[in-house]
Amino acid sequence: MTTTDTIAAIASAPGAAGVGVLRVSGPAVPGIAAELLGRDPEPRRAHFTAFRERDGDLIDRGLLLYFPAPASYTGEHVLELQGHGSPVLLDALLRRVCAMGARLARPGEFTERAFLNGKLDLAQAEAVADLIAARSQAGARAALRSMEGVFSRKVHDLLASLIGLRVHIEAAIDFPEEEIDFLADPAIMHKLDALRAQLAGLLREAQRGVRLNDGLRVAIIGRPNAGKSSLLNALSGSDRAIVTDIAGTTRDVLREHLSLDGIALELADTAGLRETDDPVEQEGVRRAQGELARADVALLVTDMQHAEHDLSLLADLPSSVERLVLINKIDIDHTDARYEERDDAIWVWASAKTGEGLDALREHLKRLAGAGSGEGAFSARRRHVLALEQVEYRLDRADEVLRVTQAGELVAEELRQAQHALGEVTGTYTSDDLLGAIFSSFCIGK
C-alpha cells in the first residue's frame, strides 16, 4: 500500500511518566526527522537531541530513532521520539510534528498500515491488541505466540490442504471425457477426512485460545439458597456477594473477575432459578438465563438432596457449554470431597463454606480455561472461531454431497466457500467494514 499522508500519535499510556513516546509513520518522516535533529539521522540508531519549536524555543530533550522503509513496524518510514513523560510536553511535541506535515492517527492506524503493507496478517494484527489488553500471564503468552504467527501458520497449513483437495476435485470436473471416475477415487475421501480432522484440531485450539484471551466465562446457577453466592465469595477470596439464609437474596447478575495461577476467569453469580410471582425476582431469573446463553461453563450448585432434580437446569444448554455440577454443603451432609467425570457433566463434591474440595474445582476450571494446553497455545478471537465453524459446516456439506450424489460441481463450490471462510481469519478475504471494526478497537498510537 502506498500512502501519501503521514500519521503521528502519542504511543505511551496517558498520564505522567518517566518517559513518553511519540510515533510517526509515512513519507514525510525523513524530512521531519532531519528538521528535528538538524541533519539526516542514521537509520536504527538512537540520537540524543533537543526538540525545538520552529522559532527555536526548546520543547524537550530526548532520543530520536529513525527506521526507513520497508524495515519498520508499518513498512513505511517510521520515526520514534522519546522524551519526558509529561502530557504537556508530549502534546507540544505532537503539535510540532503535525505542523511539519503529519496528521493525528486514528485508533489502530499504525497496525492497520502494517497489515495493509504485508508486515502482519489480520490474525497477527489482532494479537497485537490482545497482547496489550491481556488480563493474565497465560493470555499474554498466548497473544505473543499469535503475534509471532503460530495461529496463522496453522491456518495456512489447513489452507494448503484445502487447496490441494480443490485441485483434485476440479481436475475431475475439467476432464469429464476420461473413462476413469476421479470422484470415486478413495484418495479424495481420505483427503477430505484428513482435512476435517485437521480442522477439528485447529478449532479446539482456537476455542482454547479465545478462553485464554477473553478469560473463561462461568455462570453459577442453581435453585435459591443452594450456596451460589457463598461459592462466588470462596473462589474470589472476598465477601463480594451477600449471603443469608433467606432464599432469593441475589436478584441481579453479580460478576467477579479473578485470576487463578495466571488464568483469567469471569464468574457470574445469578439469581436462583425457580417459578416466582415476584416481578423483581422474575427479572433476575431472566437475566440468569441470558447469562447462561453467553457462558463457556455452566456451574450448577446443588446438594445431595436436590442433585438429580436440579440436573434439569442443564438440559437445554448448547453442546458448546461445559457442564459442571457442584454438590455443595458436604460439611452438613458429612460427605467426603471427591471429583468424578460422568457422561452428563463433571461432578465435584465440596463445601463453599469450609473450602473443602474446592481445589479440585479450581483445577478443573483452570484446565477449561486453557491452563496446561502446551507451549504452542495461541490466542484467538470469537470471530476466528465463527469463521472456522463456517469452514466446518462447508466441509461437512462437501462430505455429504460426495458420499450421496458425487456431484463434483457442488463439492467444488462447498470447498470454495470453505476457502473463503478460512481466508477471513488471516485477512486474505475481508471487507473494509470488518477492518474498520477491528482496528477502531485499538488504542491510538498502535
C-alpha positions in Angstrom: 0.0 0.0 0.0 1.3 3.4 -0.9 0.2 6.3 1.3 0.6 10.0 0.7 -0.1 11.2 4.2 2.0 10.9 7.4 0.4 10.0 10.7 1.5 10.8 14.3 0.3 9.8 17.8 1.5 9.6 21.3 2.2 5.9 21.8 2.8 5.8 25.6 0.0 5.5 28.1 -1.9 8.6 29.2 -0.8 10.4 32.3 2.6 11.4 33.8 5.5 9.0 33.5 9.3 8.9 33.4 9.4 8.5 29.6 6.9 9.4 26.9 6.9 8.1 23.3 5.6 9.7 20.1 5.4 7.7 16.9 5.3 9.0 13.3 4.8 7.0 10.1 4.7 8.0 6.4 6.5 9.6 3.6 7.2 12.9 5.4 9.2 11.2 8.2 12.7 11.7 6.7 12.1 15.5 6.4 10.6 15.7 9.9 13.5 13.7 11.4 16.1 15.9 9.6 14.4 19.1 10.8 14.2 18.0 14.4 17.8 16.6 14.5 19.4 19.3 12.4 20.8 16.7 10.0 19.9 13.4 8.3 19.6 10.7 11.0 21.4 7.4 10.8 18.9 4.5 10.5 18.2 2.4 13.6 20.5 4.5 15.8 19.4 6.5 18.9 20.2 10.2 18.6 20.1 12.4 21.7 18.8 15.8 20.6 16.8 18.8 21.6 13.3 19.0 20.2 12.6 22.6 19.4 9.7 24.8 18.1 10.0 26.4 14.6 11.2 29.6 16.3 13.9 27.7 18.3 12.2 27.5 21.6 13.0 24.3 23.5 10.2 21.8 23.9 12.2 18.9 25.4 15.3 16.8 25.1 15.3 13.2 24.3 16.0 10.4 21.8 15.2 10.2 18.1 15.1 6.9 16.3 14.6 6.6 12.5 13.5 3.3 10.8 13.5 3.6 7.0 11.0 1.7 4.9 10.4 -1.2 4.5 12.3 -2.4 7.6 9.9 -0.9 10.1 6.7 -1.8 12.0 4.4 -0.3 9.4 6.5 -1.0 6.4 6.8 2.8 5.9 9.4 5.3 7.1 8.9 5.4 10.9 10.1 7.9 13.5 10.0 7.4 17.2 10.6 10.3 19.6 11.3 9.5 23.3 11.1 12.4 25.8 10.0 13.0 29.3 6.5 11.6 30.1 4.8 14.9 30.7 1.4 15.1 28.9 2.1 18.8 28.3 5.5 18.2 26.7 4.2 15.3 24.6 1.3 17.3 23.4 3.6 20.2 22.4 5.9 17.8 20.5 2.9 16.2 18.8 1.7 19.7 17.6 5.2 20.4 16.4 5.3 17.2 14.3 1.8 17.9 12.9 3.0 21.4 11.9 5.7 19.7 9.8 3.3 17.7 7.7 1.8 14.9 9.8 -1.8 14.4 10.9 -3.2 12.7 14.0 -3.5 9.0 13.6 -6.8 7.1 14.0 -7.0 4.3 16.6 -5.1 1.3 15.4 -3.9 3.0 12.2 -0.2 2.1 12.7 -1.1 -1.6 12.9 -3.6 -1.2 10.1 -0.8 0.1 7.8 1.4 -2.8 8.9 -1.4 -5.2 7.8 -2.0 -3.4 4.5 1.7 -3.4 3.8 2.0 -7.1 4.4 4.1 -6.9 7.6 1.3 -8.7 9.6 -1.7 -10.7 8.6 -5.0 -10.0 10.2 -4.8 -12.6 13.0 -1.3 -11.3 13.9 -2.6 -7.7 13.9 -5.5 -8.6 16.3 -3.0 -10.4 18.5 -1.2 -7.0 19.0 -4.3 -5.6 20.6 -4.8 -8.8 22.6 -1.3 -8.6 24.0 -1.8 -5.0 25.1 -5.1 -5.9 26.7 -4.1 -9.3 28.2 -5.5 -9.8 31.7 -3.4 -12.8 32.7 0.1 -14.1 32.1 -1.2 -17.1 30.2 -3.2 -14.8 28.0 -0.2 -12.5 27.3 1.9 -15.5 26.4 -0.8 -16.9 24.1 -1.2 -13.4 22.4 2.5 -13.2 21.9 2.5 -16.6 20.1 -0.3 -15.5 17.8 1.5 -12.2 17.1 4.6 -14.3 16.1 2.4 -16.3 13.7 1.7 -19.6 15.4 -2.0 -19.4 14.7 -1.5 -18.0 11.2 0.8 -20.9 10.3 -1.8 -23.4 11.4 -4.4 -21.7 9.3 -2.1 -21.6 6.2 -1.3 -25.3 6.7 -5.0 -26.0 6.7 -5.5 -23.8 3.7 -2.8 -25.6 1.7 -4.5 -28.9 2.4 -7.9 -27.4 1.3 -6.4 -26.1 -1.9 -4.8 -29.5 -2.7 -8.3 -31.1 -2.3 -9.9 -28.4 -4.5 -7.3 -29.1 -7.2 -8.1 -32.8 -7.2 -11.9 -32.2 -7.3 -11.7 -29.6 -10.1 -9.4 -31.7 -12.2 -12.1 -34.4 -12.1 -14.6 -31.8 -13.3 -12.4 -30.4 -16.0 -11.8 -33.9 -17.7 -15.3 -35.5 -17.8 -14.3 -37.4 -21.0 -11.9 -39.6 -19.1 -13.1 -43.1 -18.6 -11.7 -43.1 -15.0 -14.2 -41.7 -12.4 -11.9 -39.4 -10.4 -14.6 -38.6 -7.9 -14.9 -42.3 -7.0 -11.2 -42.3 -6.1 -10.9 -43.3 -2.4 -8.0 -40.8 -2.2 -10.4 -37.9 -2.4 -12.5 -39.2 0.6 -9.3 -39.8 2.5 -8.1 -36.3 1.8 -11.4 -34.8 2.9 -11.5 -36.9 6.1 -7.9 -35.8 6.9 -8.8 -32.2 6.2 -11.9 -32.4 8.6 -9.7 -33.9 11.3 -7.1 -31.2 10.8 -9.8 -28.5 11.1 -11.3 -30.1 14.2 -8.0 -29.9 16.0 -7.5 -26.3 15.0 -11.0 -25.4 16.1 -10.4 -26.9 19.5 -7.1 -24.9 19.8 -8.9 -21.7 18.7 -11.6 -22.2 21.3 -9.0 -22.6 24.0 -7.3 -19.5 22.6 -10.5 -17.5 23.0 -10.7 -18.5 26.6 -7.0 -17.6 27.2 -7.6 -14.3 25.6 -11.1 -13.3 27.0 -11.0 -15.4 30.2 -13.3 -18.3 31.0 -16.9 -17.1 31.5 -18.5 -19.2 34.2 -22.3 -18.8 35.0 -23.1 -20.1 38.5 -26.6 -21.3 38.5 -29.0 -23.3 40.8 -32.1 -23.0 42.8 -32.4 -20.3 45.5 -30.3 -20.9 48.7 -28.1 -23.5 47.1 -24.9 -21.7 48.0 -24.1 -19.9 44.8 -23.1 -16.6 46.4 -21.0 -18.5 49.0 -19.2 -20.2 46.2 -18.5 -16.9 44.5 -17.1 -15.5 47.7 -15.0 -18.6 48.3 -13.5 -18.5 44.8 -12.9 -14.8 44.8 -11.5 -14.7 48.3 -13.7 -11.8 49.3 -17.3 -11.1 50.5 -18.5 -9.8 47.1 -22.0 -11.3 47.4 -24.5 -11.1 50.2 -25.0 -14.4 51.9 -28.1 -15.1 54.1 -30.4 -17.9 54.9 -33.2 -16.1 53.0 -33.9 -17.6 49.6 -33.8 -15.2 46.6 -31.3 -12.8 48.1 -29.5 -12.4 44.7 -31.8 -10.6 42.2 -29.2 -9.4 39.7 -26.1 -10.8 38.0 -23.0 -10.2 40.1 -19.8 -10.5 38.2 -16.3 -11.0 39.6 -13.0 -11.2 37.6 -10.2 -13.2 39.1 -7.0 -14.9 38.2 -6.2 -18.5 39.1 -2.5 -19.0 38.7 -2.3 -16.6 35.8 -5.6 -17.8 34.2 -8.4 -15.2 33.9 -11.9 -16.1 35.0 -15.1 -14.2 34.9 -17.6 -15.6 37.5 -21.3 -14.6 37.3 -23.4 -15.3 40.3 -27.1 -15.4 39.1 -30.5 -15.3 40.7 -31.9 -18.6 41.8 -33.8 -20.4 39.1 -37.4 -21.0 40.1 -41.0 -20.1 39.4 -41.9 -16.9 41.2 -44.6 -14.2 41.2 -42.1 -11.5 42.4 -41.5 -9.3 39.3 -38.0 -8.3 40.5 -37.1 -11.9 41.0 -38.6 -12.8 37.6 -36.3 -10.3 36.0 -33.3 -11.8 37.9 -34.3 -15.2 36.5 -34.5 -13.8 33.0 -31.0 -12.3 33.4 -29.7 -15.6 34.7 -30.9 -17.4 31.7 -29.3 -14.7 29.5 -26.0 -15.2 31.3 -26.2 -18.9 30.6 -26.6 -18.2 26.9 -23.2 -16.4 26.7 -21.3 -18.6 29.2 -18.4 -21.0 28.5 -19.2 -23.0 31.6 -22.5 -23.7 33.4 -21.7 -24.4 37.1 -24.7 -25.9 38.7 -24.6 -25.6 42.5 -26.8 -28.1 44.3 -26.7 -30.6 47.2 -27.2 -34.3 47.8 -31.0 -33.9 48.3 -31.7 -32.0 45.2 -29.0 -33.0 42.7 -31.0 -35.3 40.4 -33.9 -32.9 40.2 -31.6 -29.9 39.6 -29.9 -31.5 36.6 -32.9 -30.4 34.5 -31.4 -26.9 34.6 -28.6 -28.1 32.4 -30.8 -30.0 29.9 -31.3 -27.4 27.2 -27.8 -25.9 27.1 -25.9 -25.9 23.8 -23.3 -28.6 23.4 -20.5 -26.0 23.4 -21.2 -25.1 27.0 -19.2 -27.1 29.5 -21.2 -28.6 32.4 -20.1 -28.7 36.0 -22.1 -30.0 38.9 -21.0 -28.9 42.4 -22.5 -31.0 45.2 -22.3 -28.3 47.9 -22.7 -28.4 51.7 -20.8 -31.7 52.2 -19.9 -30.3 55.7 -23.6 -30.6 56.6 -24.2 -33.9 54.8 -21.0 -35.4 56.3 -19.8 -36.5 52.8 -16.2 -36.7 51.6 -14.9 -34.3 49.0 -14.3 -36.0 45.6 -14.2 -35.4 41.8 -15.9 -37.6 39.2 -16.1 -37.4 35.4 -19.5 -38.5 34.3 -21.2 -38.6 30.9 -23.6 -35.8 31.7 -21.1 -33.5 33.4 -18.1 -33.2 35.8 -19.2 -33.7 39.4 -17.4 -32.2 42.3 -18.3 -32.7 46.0 -17.2 -29.7 48.1 -18.2 -27.1 50.7 -18.3 -23.5 49.7 -18.5 -22.6 53.4 -15.4 -24.5 54.6 -13.5 -24.6 51.3 -13.1 -28.4 51.4 -13.0 -29.9 47.9 -12.8 -26.5 46.1 -9.2 -27.1 45.0 -10.5 -29.8 42.6 -13.0 -27.3 41.2 -10.3 -24.7 40.7 -8.0 -27.1 38.9 -10.8 -28.1 36.5 -11.7 -24.5 35.8 -8.0 -23.8 35.0 -7.9 -26.7 32.6 -11.1 -25.5 30.9 -9.6 -22.0 30.6 -6.5 -23.4 28.7 -4.0 -24.0 31.5 -1.6 -26.8 30.6 -2.6 -26.6 26.9 1.1 -26.6 26.0 3.8 -24.2 24.8 2.1 -23.9 21.4 -1.1 -22.4 22.8 -2.1 -19.2 21.0 -4.8 -16.5 21.5 -7.8 -16.3 19.2 -11.0 -14.3 18.9 -14.6 -15.3 18.7 -14.7 -14.2 15.1 -12.0 -16.7 14.3 -14.0 -19.5 15.9 -17.1 -18.5 13.9 -15.1 -18.5 10.7 -13.6 -21.9 11.5 -17.1 -23.2 12.3 -18.3 -22.0 8.9 -15.4 -23.9 7.3 -16.5 -27.0 9.3 -20.1 -26.6 8.0 -18.9 -26.3 4.4 -16.6 -29.4 4.7 -19.5 -31.4 6.3 -21.7 -30.4 3.3 -18.9 -31.4 0.9 -18.6 -34.8 2.6 -22.4 -35.3 2.4 -22.6 -34.4 -1.3 -19.5 -36.5 -2.2 -21.0 -39.6 -0.4 -24.6 -39.2 -1.7 -24.5 -37.7 -5.2 -20.9 -37.3 -6.2 -21.8 -34.1 -7.9 -18.4 -32.6 -8.5 -19.6 -29.0 -9.1 -21.4 -28.9 -5.8 -18.4 -30.3 -3.9 -16.1 -27.8 -5.6 -18.5 -24.9 -4.6 -18.6 -26.0 -0.9 -14.8 -26.2 -0.9 -14.6 -22.7 -2.5 -16.9 -21.3 0.2 -14.8 -23.1 2.9 -11.6 -21.5 1.5 -13.3 -18.1 1.6 -14.3 -18.5 5.2 -10.8 -19.6 6.1 -9.3 -16.6 4.4 -11.3 -14.3 6.7 -9.2 -15.4 9.6 -5.9 -14.0 8.2 -7.5 -11.3 6.0 -7.0 -12.9 2.6 -10.7 -12.2 2.1 -12.1 -9.4 4.1 -14.2 -6.3 3.9 -13.5 -2.7 4.7 -16.2 -2.8 7.3 -14.5 -5.7 9.1 -11.2 -3.9 9.0 -12.8 -0.7 10.4 -14.4 -2.6 13.2 -11.2 -4.4 14.2 -8.8 -1.5 14.1 -11.1 1.0 15.7 -10.9 -1.1 18.9 -7.1 -0.5 19.1 -5.6 2.2 21.2 -4.3 5.4 19.5 -0.6 5.1 18.7 -0.6 1.4 18.0 
